Amino acid sequence: MAAKGIHIEGLSKCYGKGDTAVFALKDANMHVLPGEVVGLIGPSGSGKSTLLKCLGAVINPTAGRMVLGDEIIFDNEWKVRDLRALRRDKIGFVFQAPYLIPFLNVTDNVALLPMLAGVSNAEARKSALDLLTALDVQHRAKAMPVQLSGGEQQRVAIARGLVNRPPVILADEPTAPLDSVRAMAVIRILNDMAKHFETAIIVVTHDEKIIPTFKRIYHIRDGITHEEAGEGRSFD
């Protein structure tokens, strides 16, 4: 049985063929254990977002191997029949853009995913409000997305990504629009989520405020990953 967490081996992603082929990923290797929050950093165009989208079953890798928990999801081809169910049940996404549903209020945006997974309306809304409170945006629970500031929209999007308590969370620049205090609050919540629910979390970031909080960091350049120890500073 494969080890739990996130494991990526020799992952590549090529666009085009022959002379026009461009490799967004060449040889990406990562491992993130349950309970870990690991940083992924690199210059623009280095392959960070491509790696997250492959792992999140949003785009198709060209080759390599990916394991989530004890399940091989990709081994030179998809090993999972229902990628939509994989994304819904096992992966929490937090993107730089909030992507909130404009005709649903804040609570409904966060509660929708667990309700789609079969959680009762009342339980889903309670979980949503708990996370909104933790992210200091509970006072906007009944507001529509258009009424929120950019920072408020992002905190709601983070709550939505965490609400199903997925075993894997992929966060792409989650603190980019936030001030220092709220950025650290987000990192604290991600670390708490990792510890309490044995969640494996990858955070893509350029945010110098949060990079020192990671105990392990992967640098990616030209589609190739390199691991190094982080500072692991307290985020309090």
C-alpha positions in Angstrom: 0.0 0.0 0.0 1.3 3.5 -0.9 2.2 5.8 1.9 -0.3 8.4 2.9 -0.1 12.1 2.0 0.9 13.5 -1.3 3.6 11.8 -3.4 4.6 13.0 -6.9 7.3 11.2 -8.9 8.9 12.3 -12.2 5.8 14.4 -13.2 6.0 16.1 -16.6 3.6 18.2 -18.6 4.3 19.0 -22.2 2.3 21.3 -24.5 2.6 20.7 -28.2 4.7 18.2 -30.1 8.0 18.0 -32.0 9.8 21.3 -32.5 7.0 23.2 -30.9 6.9 21.1 -27.7 7.1 23.1 -24.5 7.6 21.5 -21.1 5.8 23.3 -18.3 7.0 20.4 -16.0 10.1 18.3 -16.7 10.8 16.3 -13.5 8.7 17.3 -10.6 9.1 15.3 -7.4 7.4 16.1 -4.0 6.2 14.4 -0.9 4.0 15.9 1.7 3.0 13.8 4.7 -0.3 14.1 6.6 -0.1 17.0 9.0 2.4 19.0 6.9 2.1 22.4 5.3 4.8 22.6 2.6 5.7 25.7 0.6 6.2 25.7 -3.2 8.0 28.7 -4.6 9.6 29.8 -7.8 9.6 32.5 -10.4 6.7 33.2 -12.7 6.4 30.5 -15.4 8.4 28.0 -13.5 5.6 25.4 -13.3 4.1 26.0 -9.9 0.5 26.4 -11.0 0.9 23.7 -13.6 2.0 21.3 -10.9 -1.0 22.1 -8.7 -3.4 21.8 -11.5 -2.0 18.3 -12.4 -2.2 17.2 -8.8 -5.7 18.6 -8.6 -6.9 16.7 -11.7 -7.6 19.9 -13.4 -5.3 19.3 -16.4 -3.7 16.1 -17.7 -0.1 15.4 -17.0 2.1 13.9 -19.8 3.9 11.3 -17.6 4.8 10.5 -14.1 3.1 9.2 -11.0 0.9 10.8 -8.4 -0.5 9.3 -5.2 -3.1 10.9 -2.8 -3.4 9.1 0.5 -3.3 5.4 -0.2 -4.6 5.7 -3.8 -2.5 5.9 -7.0 -4.4 8.5 -9.0 -2.0 8.8 -12.0 0.7 6.5 -13.3 1.4 7.7 -16.8 -2.4 7.7 -17.2 -5.3 8.4 -14.9 -6.1 5.5 -12.6 -9.3 7.2 -11.2 -12.5 6.9 -13.2 -14.4 9.8 -11.7 -12.1 12.8 -11.5 -15.0 15.1 -10.5 -15.6 13.0 -7.4 -11.9 13.0 -6.7 -11.8 16.8 -6.7 -15.0 17.0 -4.7 -14.2 14.5 -2.0 -10.4 14.5 -1.6 -9.0 17.8 -2.6 -9.6 21.3 -1.2 -8.7 24.1 -3.6 -7.8 27.7 -2.6 -6.9 29.8 -5.6 -5.6 33.4 -5.9 -8.9 34.5 -7.5 -11.9 33.7 -5.2 -14.2 32.3 -7.9 -17.3 32.8 -5.6 -20.7 32.0 -7.1 -22.2 35.5 -7.6 -25.8 34.6 -7.0 -25.2 32.8 -3.6 -24.5 34.6 -0.4 -21.3 34.0 1.7 -22.7 31.1 3.8 -24.2 29.4 0.8 -21.0 29.6 -1.1 -19.1 27.8 1.7 -21.9 25.4 2.5 -22.6 24.3 -1.0 -19.8 21.7 -1.4 -20.6 19.7 1.7 -24.3 19.7 0.8 -23.4 18.3 -2.6 -21.4 15.6 -0.8 -24.5 14.6 1.2 -24.1 16.6 4.4 -27.3 18.0 5.8 -28.2 21.7 5.3 -27.9 22.5 9.0 -24.6 20.8 9.5 -23.1 22.3 6.3 -24.1 25.8 7.4 -22.7 25.3 10.9 -19.4 24.2 9.5 -19.4 27.1 7.1 -20.1 29.6 9.9 -17.4 28.1 12.1 -14.8 28.6 9.4 -16.1 32.1 8.6 -15.7 33.0 12.2 -12.2 31.6 12.3 -11.3 33.7 9.3 -12.9 36.8 10.9 -15.5 37.3 8.2 -18.6 35.9 10.0 -20.2 39.4 10.0 -20.5 39.0 6.2 -22.3 35.7 6.4 -25.4 36.9 4.6 -23.7 39.3 2.2 -23.4 38.6 -1.6 -20.0 38.3 -3.1 -20.3 41.7 -4.9 -20.6 43.4 -1.6 -17.3 42.1 -0.3 -13.9 43.6 -0.4 -11.1 41.6 -2.2 -9.7 40.4 1.0 -13.1 39.3 2.3 -13.8 37.4 -0.9 -10.5 35.6 -0.5 -11.2 34.6 3.1 -14.6 33.2 2.0 -12.8 31.3 -0.7 -10.4 29.8 1.8 -13.3 28.8 4.1 -14.9 27.0 1.1 -11.7 25.1 0.4 -11.4 23.9 4.0 -15.1 23.2 4.7 -15.1 19.5 3.6 -12.0 18.8 5.6 -10.3 17.2 2.6 -7.2 15.0 3.1 -5.4 17.2 0.6 -5.4 21.0 0.2 -3.9 22.8 -2.7 -3.5 26.5 -2.1 -2.3 28.8 -4.9 -1.2 32.2 -3.5 -3.9 32.1 -0.8 -2.6 35.2 1.1 -1.8 37.4 -1.9 -4.6 40.0 -1.3 -4.4 39.9 2.5 -2.6 42.2 5.0 0.0 40.8 7.4 -2.3 40.0 10.3 -4.9 38.2 8.1 -2.2 36.4 6.1 -0.8 35.0 9.3 -4.3 34.0 10.4 -4.7 32.0 7.2 -1.4 30.2 7.7 -2.4 29.5 11.3 -5.7 28.0 10.1 -3.9 25.9 7.5 -1.5 24.6 10.1 -4.3 23.8 12.5 -6.2 22.0 9.8 -3.1 19.9 8.9 -2.5 18.9 12.5 -6.0 18.2 13.6 -7.2 16.4 10.5 -4.0 14.9 9.2 -4.3 17.0 6.1 -1.4 17.3 3.6 -1.2 20.9 2.3 0.8 22.5 -0.5 1.0 26.3 -0.6 2.2 28.0 -3.7 3.3 31.5 -2.8 5.5 34.6 -3.5 4.4 36.1 -0.2 7.5 36.9 1.8 5.4 37.3 5.0 4.6 33.6 5.1 7.6 31.9 3.5 9.5 31.8 6.8 6.7 29.8 8.5 7.3 26.7 6.3 9.5 23.8 7.7 10.0 22.4 4.3 10.1 24.2 0.9 10.2 23.0 -2.7 11.8 25.4 -5.2 10.7 24.9 -8.8 12.6 26.3 -11.8 12.2 25.3 -15.4 9.7 22.6 -14.4 12.2 20.8 -12.0 11.8 20.7 -8.2 14.4 20.9 -5.5 13.7 20.5 -1.8 15.2 22.4 1.0 14.6 22.9 4.7 12.6 26.0 5.7 13.0 28.2 8.7 9.8 27.0 10.4 9.3 30.2 12.3 6.3 30.6 14.5 3.4 32.4 12.8 2.0 33.8 16.1 
